[in-house]
Amino acid sequence: MSKRRHCIFRYQPCYDDWVEIEYDETVIDEDAVIEIIEDAGFTVVD
């Protein structure tokens, strides 16, 4: 039985605005989340 883990990291759509994203690592991994964000034109900063 897999344990559900949630991780939060930040990306910055504007220079003065921070957004936190929470996702379930049993559903999607961090690399995929970063790829989605970068494909949308944002920069992952943390």
Order of alpha helices (4+ residues) and beta strands (2+ residues): beta-beta-alpha-beta
